[in-house]
Amino acid sequence: MTYDNKNMDRRDTNYYEAHAQTINLDKIASSGGNATILQQLRDNDPNFTTLGIANSDNEYAVDDDDYLVDRGDDLGWLGYFVGQSNTLQSLYLSTKMIDNVIRFGVFIEGLNRNRSIETLYICADLGSEYFRKMSDFFRSNNNLRELSFGSMDTIGVESARSIAFMLNQCKQSNLRKICFEQSDASEEVLAEILTAISTHSQLEELNLGENNLGRDGSVALGEALQACNNPRLQDLILWNNSIDDEGLRALVAGMRNCHSLTDLHLYDNTLITVDGFRSLSTLFQSDCCQLKYLDLDSMNMGDDGARVIAAGLAGLNSLEKLFLSDNAIGDDGARALATGLTNLQSLNMLRLSQNSIGDVGVQALVEGLVNCVNLKDLGLLGNRSITASGLRSLSTLLQSESCSLTELSLWEIPFGNDGAIALVDALKGNKSMEEMCFDPDSARVTSVGWSAFSKLLCDTSSVNTTYLSHHSLTTIGTYDDEDAPEEVNQLLALSKHPAEHVAIHKILKSHPDFDIEPFFEWKLKLLPLAVSWFERVRNLADDHKWISDESLEAFQSRQLSTIYNFVRGMPLVAIDGYRSRNNGATLAQMRKRKVDQLN
């Protein structure tokens, strides 16, 4: 239904409190859905914690259950119920939520009394006046943790100053995150707003990704960070912001004051040159730098930039994840990086995709990475000059006893069957690798290469070679396994089970009759080991961990057959062992009788 709201005057708090339980919600809402939301707010429904408010014709409504504002909605009541709610945790104000500034004003009056909201998202230019009117909310709500802005492309400088004023009101708040990601705010607007950051030393995440920060905004942010008193900032997101060398220098000066900073996102700032990277490198070399996550993708770094960055990385022992993809880094740059990576023992992820690294560069990188004992993810996607020679050099890393690499990305590298065989050779003895990803078509891998991979997973030459095959790989090629032969897919599927179980299954599957003769040199020492092995296999069935398609009856028959073949192959040893045991028992009985006679 619709309701004429032209006489909906501003009412004081006493009026709302007196009529809150008796008001007919259907008469102050334009739809049944809106009336239900009002009831949930009024009743402090513990399951109603998120509210989105948008125009009824807004295509960007947050959810199907949003409060969709139309002419029949009394926003004074909506604001009152939001203000008195104790359970509402997240509020989303989407686009131009209100078409009447008076109606919006009474909503804000109610909102300002709320103390429970932890996340506030504003996707609209509310105007200078109403940003300032929200100051009471920021001043009083100490539960607010996250503040996000969107669609700021039309915002003016006056509104920006009002947002800065608004942010300055919550100096004692617990605000932990401020986000302007992809808001399209101008350089001038962001420079105004960011002056308020200096009052938020408790802030842990600042997200300005994909905006127009530019030089002036970068300088303003750098100065604000410098002015912070013991800032707690941990995550700074500045990707795609037209930052240049001068802007980066200002930011580095500010980041030196952020001793808790662990995550830095600078990718796609293509105006930065070697001079800017040199400033950044000095940050890495400072004693206060504790970065764990560093994203420098798509920055036109080149070999010269890589050399400068490598010098700073050498002492950054805290670093865990490093992204240097799409930077035109060649073999010379890879050599320089190798020296910088040598001592990064905390590094667990390195992405060097879409560069110009070839075999020489890979060989150099391996020498640096062999000491990175926690490295689990290595991305070389799109380095199309890498051949079998470069892949073969990975053996130094993969066959190291300290290797913990689990994922290797080789997409868009045409390494061919020779490369596949080189990878197989490099992985012999490796026990950590789980995902080796590439596109078989673009890699030009044929049945020859797949045959090599199959043998890597299960070498049936002997029981011992089967046992020593690779048992942890779950992906070779693509994740959907459409291009791999069925035999390889079956072996990869097995690897989702514990490695010991996988080895047992492969042995049972590949060796119907165990060849005992090679073990005869062990004589009877082997028999208890063989019996123990079969018992362990049987226990898997008892514990419901059996993954073989062989029946237990067939398995028991195989166990007896193996023991029979052993005894048949070494009859004299078995008989001598039996006689020795019986003779020992006879001698013992004779000694006992003599003792009894003496007594």
N, C-alpha and C positions, 0 to 999 in steps of 0.2 A: 504494500500500500504506500501511498505518498501522504505527506503531512505538511501543511502550510507552516513554514517556520519563520515567517516574516515578523511574527511578534515574539519570537524566542529571545527575550531580553536577558541580559546578564543577571544572574542571581548570586546571592552571597552563600557562603558555606553552610550557614545555619539552615537555609531553605533546603539545600540538597540533603543535609543530614536528616531533616525532619520528614522528608518525603521519599527517601531512598528505598525503603522497604515496601511502600504502597504504590509507587508510581507504576502506571501501566506501560510496560516496556514497549509494547507494540505501537503505542502512540508517539513514542519519541525516537522510533527507528523506522527507516524506510523499507526494511525487509525483515522477514522472519529470521534470516541468518544473522543480521545485525542485532536483533532483539536477543537472540541466544547468546551472542558474545557479551552484551551488556549484563545479562543474567550471570554468566560465568565470572565476569569481573566483580559484580556486586557480591556474589556468594563466595568469592575467593576460592574458586574451584582449584584444588591442588594440581589438577591435570592440565589446567589452562595457564601456560607459562609464556607463550609467544603470541604477540599480536602484531598483525600487519594492517596498516591503514592506507587506503588508496582511493582514488576517484572510481566511481562505478564503471567508467568507460576506460579505465587504465589497463592497457595490455601488459604492463609490467607488474601486475599485482603479485605480491610475494607468494600467496598460496590461495587455494580454492576457498579456504575458510577465512580470508581477510575480511576486515570491516570495510565495506565498499560504500563510500560516502555519496549520498544523493541529497536532494533538496529536503526530503522528509526527515533527515537525521538532526537531532538536537546535540550539537557538539559540546555544549555546556555539560550535559549529562555524561557524555562519553568521557570528557576530560575529568569530571568528578570521579567516575568509577575507576578510571585509570589511576588517578591520584591516590585513592584510598586502597587500592589493591596491595595485598601483601604477598601475592604469589606470582605476579607478572614479573618475568625476568628479562624478556627481550621485546623491544618495540621497534617496528620498522615503519618509517614515514616515507611513502613512495611518491615520487614526482610531485606534481602540483596537487597535493592532497586536497586543498581547500580553494574554493573559488571566491570566497567572501572573507575578507580580512577580519571582520568583526567576529564571525563565527570561529575563525581560527584563534583569535585572541582569547576567547573564553575557554577554548580547549587547552591552550597553554597554561592558563591560570590553574586549571585542574591538574595538568601534568606536573606542574612545579611542586605539587605536594607529595608526589610519589617518592618512596624511599627504597623500593624493592628492585627497580629495573637495573640490570647489570650490563645489558647490551643495547645501545641506541644507534640506529642506522637512519641517517637523514639523506634522502635522495631527492632533494629539492632545494631551490633557492628560496628560503623563507623570507628573505628581505632583512635589511639591517635592523629594523625595529623589532621584529619577532625573534631574531637571533639574540638580541640583547635581553628581551623579556624572558628567554629561557635561562638566564643567568641564575635565577633562584633555584632551578632544578639542579644545576651543576654545583651550586654552592652548598646545597643541603643533602644531596644524595651521595652518601659515602660508599654505597654499594656498586656504583657504576664502575665497570671494569673495561668496557670496550666502547669506543666511539668511532663510527665510520661515516664517511660522506661519499656521495656519488652524484653524477650528473651536475657538476659544478661549472660547466662550460659557459653558462650565462651569468654567473655570479660577478658582481662588481666589487670595486675596491672597498666601498663603504660596508658592504655585507662581510667582506673578508675581515675588516677591522672589528666588526661586531662579533664575528666568530672568535677572533683573538681575544676580545674582551670577555666573551663567554667562557673560553678555556681558562682565562686567568682567574675566574671565580672559583675553580675547583682545585686550589693550591693544596688543600689538605685531603684531597680525595684519594681513592685507591685505584684511580684510572691506570690501567696497565697497557692498553693498546689504542693507538689512534691510526686510522686508515683513511687515506685519500686515493687509494688505488684506482686507476683508470677513471678518475673524476673529471679529467679534461680541464682542470683549473689552470689559469694562466700563470706565467712566471711572476707577474706583479702580485696577483692574488695570493699565491703560495708564500711569497716573501713576507707579506703582511701577516698571514696566519701563523707562520712558523716562528715569529718572534715570541709567541706564547709558550713554545716548547721549553724554554729555559725555566719555566715555573713548574715543570713536571719531571722532577728528578726521579720519581717512582716509576716512570714509564718504562716498559720492558720491550715493546714492539712499536716501531714507527714505519708505516707502510705508505710510501709515496710512489709506488710503481706505476709506470706508464703515464706520466704527466708531462708538464712543461716546466720543470724546475729551473733548468737553464743555469746561467752563471749567477744571476742575482739571487735566485731562490737557493742555490747551493751555498752562496756566501752567507745568506741569512740563517740557513740551517746550521752551518758550521759555527757561526757566532753564538747561536742559541745553545748548541751543545757545549761550547766552551764555557758559557755562563752558568751551566747547570752545576748545582752543588752535589757532588758525589752521585752522578747519574747511574741508574740501574739498567740502562738500555742494553738489551741483549740482541735484538734483531732489527737491522736497518735495511729496508727494502727500497732501492732507488733505481730499479731497472728502467731503461728506455726513458731518460729524462733530459736528454740534450745537455748533459754535463760536459764541460770542457776542462782543459788543464787547470785554469785558474779556479774554476769552481771546485775541482777535485782537491786542489791544495787547501782551500778553505775547509772542505769537509774533513780532510785528514787532520787538520789542526783541531777540529771539534772532536773527532773520533779518538784522538789521543787522550781526551778527558774521560772517555767511556771505557773504564777498565773492565766492565762486565760484558762488553760486546763480544758475542760469539758467532753471529751470523751476519754476513754482508753480501748483499745482492746488487751488483753493479752492471749486470749484463746488458748488452745492446746500447751502451753509451758510446757511440762510434766517433765522437769528436775528440776523445782522449788520445793523446799521442805519447811518445816515449817519455817526454817531460812529465806528463801526468802520472804515468806508471812509475816513474822514479820517485815521485812524492808518495805514492801508495806503498812502494817498497820500503820506504823509511818507516811507515807505520808498522809493517810486519816485523821490522827489526827492533822495534822498541820493546822494552821489558814489560810494559803494561799490556801488550797485545796478546789476547787469548782467543783469537779466532778459531772456530771449529768448522765453519761452513763458509766457503768463499766461491762466489759465482761470478766469473769474468768471461762468460761466453759472449761471442759475437761483438768483439770490441776492436777488430782490425789490428790486433796486437803485432803480428808478424814476428820474425825471428828476433828483431831488435827489442821489441817489447817483452818477448819471452825471456831474453837474457836479463833484462832489468828486473822482471818479476821473480825470476829464479834466485837472484841474489837475496831478495827479501824472504823468500820461502825457506831458505836454508836453515833459518833459526826459528821457524814457526812450528815448534814441536807439538802444539796443541791441535793442529789442523787435522780434521777427519774427512772432510769432503771438499774436493777441488774440481771446479768446472772451467775448462779452457777450450771448449769446442768452438768451431767456426771462427778461427783467429788467424788463418793463413800461416800457421806455424809449420815450418819445414824441418828437415833433418838437423840443421844447425840449431834451431830453436829447441828441438827435442834434446839435443846433446846438452844444451845449457840447463834445461829443466831437470835432466837426469842428475846433475850435480846438486841442484836445489832440493830434490826429493829424497836424497840418500838417507837423511836422518829423520824423516817424518814417520816415525814408528806408529803414530796414532792414525795415519791415513788409512781409511777403509774404502774410499771411492775416488776414482780418478777418471774424468771424462775428457778425452782428447779427440772427439769426433769431428768430422768434416774439416780436417786440416790437410796439410800436404806432406805428411810424414811418410817416409819410405822405409826400406829395409834397414838402412844405416841408423835412422832415427829410432826404430824399434829396438835394435841391438843396444843402442845407448841407453834407452829408457829401462830396459831389462836390468842393466847393470846398476841403475839407481834404485829400481823398485825391489830388488831382491832383498833389501834390508827392511822393506815396509811389510813387516810380518803380519799386520792386521788388514792388509789390502784384500778386499773381497769383491770389488766391482771395478773392472777395467773396460772402458769404452773406447774403441778405435774405429767406430763406424765412419765410413766414407773416406778413409785414407786409402785411396784407390791405387797408390803406388806400392803398397805392401804386397810382397809375393811370398812364395814358399820359403825363401831364404829368411825373410824377416820372421815368419811364423815359426820356423824351426828354432830361431834364437830364443823363443819364449820358453824353451825347455829349461834354461837356467833358472827361470823363475818358477815354472810349474813343477819341476822335479826337486826343488829345494825342500828340505825337511820342514822348514818353517812356513811353507806356502799355505795361505788360507784363502786364496782366490776361489770364489764360487761362481762368478758370472763374468763372461768374456763376450763383448759385443763386437761382431765383425761384419755387420750389415754393409752392403754396398761396396764390398771388396772382392774383385774377381780373382780369387786365389786359385781356382781350378782344382783338379784332382791332385796335383802336386802339393798344393797347399793343404788339402785334406789329409794327405799322407804325412805331411810335416807336422800337422796338429796332432795326429795320432802318435807320432814318435815323441812329440813334446809332452804328451799326457801320460806316457808310460811311467808307472810308479806314482802318479799323482792320485791323491785321495780326497781332495777338497772340491774340485770343479763340479758344479751342478748344472749350469746353463751356458751353453756355447751357441750363441745366436747369430744366424746369418740367413740370407735368402738363397736357397740352393740354386735357383735359376740365375740370379745375378752373380753368384759366386762361381757358376759354371761347374758345379759338382755333378758327376754322372754316377753310374753304377759302380765304377772303379773306386771312386771316393767313398761311396756308401758301404762298399765291401770292407774298406779299411776301417771305417767307423764301427761296423758290425764286429769286426775282429777285436777292436779296442774294448768293446763292451763285453765280449765273450769269446775268448781265444780257446778253441776246443782241442788244441794240439795235445794237451794232457790235462790231468786233474790239476796239476800245479799251475799251469798257465791259465786255466779257467779261474782258479782261486785268485790269481794275481791280476785278473782283468779289472777294468774300471767299473766300480759298482755304485758311484754316487751321481753320475750324469743322468738328469731327467729331461734335458732338452738339448737336441742337436739340430740346428737349423731353426725353423719357425716354432712358435709356441703351440700352434694347432696340429703340428706333426703331419700335415696333409701331404707334404712332399717327400717324407722319409719312407723307405720300404717298410712293409708290415713287420718284418723280422726285427728291424731296428726299433720300431715303435713299441713292440712287445718288451724288448730288453730295457728301453727307457722307462716304461711303465713299472717294471720291477723295481727300479731304483728308488721309488717312493717309499719302499720298505727299508728297514735297517740294513746296513751294508752286509752284516754277517748273514742275515737271512737270505739276502739276494745271492751271495756267493754260494750258499748251500743249494738254493734252487737251481742255479746255473750248472753246478756240478752234477746234480741229480738228473737234470734235463739233458745234459750234453754227454754224459757217460753212463749208459745203461749197465755196462759191465766194467768194474774198476780193474785196471791193469795192476796187479799186485807185484809182478816180478821186479820192477825197478826198486822196490822197497825191501827185497830179500836181504840186502846187505845189513839191514838193521836187525835181522833175525827176530827173535821173539819180542824185542823191545817195541816193535810196531803194533803188535796185536792189541795190547791194552789201549793204545792211542786210537786205533780204528774203532774198537768197541765203544770208547768214550765219545767219539765223534758221532756215531750212529745214535747214541743215547741222547746227545744234545739235540739232534734233529728230531728225535721222537718227542722230546720235551716241548718243542715248538708246537707240535700237533696238540699235545695235552694242554698247552696254554692258549690255544686257538690263534696261533701266529703262523699257521701253516699256509704257505702261498703257492705250493706246488700243486699241479693238477694230478699228481700221482697218488693213488690210493694208499692208505696205510698198510693194507695187506700186501700190496706190491712192494712197498718199501721194506717191510719185514722180511719178505722173501729175498730181496736184494742184500739185506744185512747178513742173513744166514749164508747166502751164496758167496759173499765176500770172505767171510770167515772160513768157509769150506775151501775156497780157492787158495787161501793163505796156507791152511794146514796141508792141503794136497800138494802145494808147491814146495813145502819144507817139511816133509814127513819125518825125516830123521831128527831134525831139530826139535820138532814137537814131541816126538817119542822120548828123546833124551831128556827133554824138560820134564815130561811126565814121570820118567824113571827116577830122575834126580829128586823130584819132590817126594815120590813114594819111598825111595831108598832112605831119604832123610827121615821120613816118618817112621820107617822100620827100625833104624838105628836108635831113634829116640825111645821107641817102645822097649827095645832090648835093654837099654840103660835103666829104664824105669823098673823092669823086672829084677835086675841085679840089686838095685837099691832095696826093693821090697824083700828079697831073699835075705839080705844082710840084717834087716830089721826083724 
